[in-house]
């Protein structure tokens, strides 16, 4: 194809003003079957797989999933991915002329 390929870094964040997560529990968030110490009261059915899967898939796609939190203030999750984009080069006038010539010739 004509043009060039570039990478575009895209970031999306979601932030709350909830109870926050302690540093000890942040370390457990992305571990397989990792559950926070107080998770039983928040989501007793959780298996501790969701964020592990999200982080693994994000990494496979060349991205990152980060978390920052302050107790009693809130938590922020940030997803950063790289997108591959194609930038078309402007068509040269002689190519346009040749294309028009071919179309007229077919008629």
C-alpha positions as CSV (number, residue, x, y, z in Angstrom):
1,X,0.0,0.0,0.0
2,X,1.0,3.6,-0.5
3,X,1.8,5.7,2.5
4,X,3.5,5.1,5.8
5,X,2.7,3.4,9.0
6,X,2.9,5.1,12.4
7,X,2.2,4.2,16.0
8,X,-0.3,6.3,18.0
9,X,-0.3,6.0,21.8
10,X,-3.8,6.2,23.2
11,X,-4.6,6.4,26.9
12,X,-7.9,6.0,28.7
13,X,-8.4,6.4,32.4
14,X,-11.2,5.8,34.9
15,X,-11.1,7.3,38.3
16,X,-13.4,7.1,41.4
17,X,-13.6,8.8,44.7
18,X,-14.2,5.6,46.7
19,X,-12.5,3.9,49.5
20,X,-9.2,3.5,47.7
21,X,-6.8,0.5,47.8
22,X,-3.9,0.0,50.1
23,X,-0.4,-0.5,48.7
24,X,-0.4,-4.1,50.0
25,X,-3.7,-4.8,48.1
26,X,-2.5,-3.1,44.9
27,X,0.3,-5.7,44.7
28,X,-2.4,-8.4,44.8
29,X,-4.7,-6.9,42.2
30,X,-3.0,-8.3,39.1
31,X,-1.9,-11.7,40.5
32,X,-3.7,-14.8,39.5
33,X,-6.5,-15.5,42.0
34,X,-5.2,-12.5,43.9
35,X,-7.9,-11.0,46.2
36,X,-7.7,-8.0,48.4
37,X,-7.8,-8.5,52.1
38,X,-11.1,-6.8,52.4
39,X,-12.5,-8.2,49.2
40,X,-14.9,-10.6,50.9
41,X,-17.1,-7.7,52.0
42,X,-16.9,-6.0,48.6
43,X,-17.4,-8.9,46.1
44,X,-17.5,-12.3,47.8
45,X,-18.0,-14.2,44.5
46,X,-15.0,-12.7,42.7
47,X,-12.3,-15.3,41.8
48,X,-9.5,-12.8,41.4
49,X,-9.1,-13.3,37.6
50,X,-10.6,-10.2,35.9
51,X,-7.8,-7.7,36.3
52,X,-5.2,-10.5,35.7
53,X,-6.8,-11.3,32.4
54,X,-7.1,-7.6,31.5
55,X,-3.4,-6.9,32.2
56,X,-2.2,-10.0,30.4
57,X,-4.3,-9.2,27.2
58,X,-3.2,-5.5,27.4
59,X,0.5,-6.6,27.6
60,X,0.0,-9.0,24.6
61,X,-1.2,-6.0,22.6
62,X,1.8,-4.0,23.5
63,X,0.0,-1.8,26.1
64,X,0.0,-1.2,29.8
65,X,-2.6,-1.3,32.6
66,X,-1.6,0.8,35.6
67,X,-3.3,1.6,38.9
68,X,-2.8,4.4,41.4
69,X,-4.7,4.8,44.6
70,X,-5.0,6.7,47.9
71,X,-6.8,5.3,50.8
72,X,-10.1,7.0,51.5
73,X,-9.7,9.2,48.4
74,X,-10.1,6.9,45.4
75,X,-8.4,4.8,42.7
76,X,-7.4,5.5,39.1
77,X,-6.9,2.8,36.4
78,X,-5.1,3.8,33.3
79,X,-5.0,1.8,30.1
80,X,-2.3,2.7,27.5
81,X,-2.2,1.0,24.1
82,X,-0.4,1.5,20.8
83,X,-2.5,1.7,17.7
84,X,-1.1,1.1,14.2
85,X,-2.3,3.8,11.7
86,X,-1.7,4.1,8.0
87,X,-1.0,7.6,6.7
88,X,-1.8,7.9,3.0
89,X,0.6,9.9,0.9
90,X,-1.1,12.5,-1.4
91,X,-1.6,11.1,-4.9
92,X,0.7,12.6,-7.4
93,X,-1.1,14.6,-10.2
94,X,0.3,12.4,-12.9
95,X,-1.3,9.3,-11.3
96,X,-4.6,11.1,-11.2
97,X,-4.3,12.1,-14.9
98,X,-3.4,8.5,-15.8
99,X,-6.3,7.1,-13.9
100,X,-8.7,9.6,-15.6
101,X,-7.1,8.6,-19.0
102,X,-7.8,4.9,-18.3
103,X,-11.4,5.5,-17.3
104,X,-12.0,7.6,-20.4
105,X,-10.4,5.0,-22.6
106,X,-12.7,2.2,-21.3
107,X,-15.8,4.1,-22.3
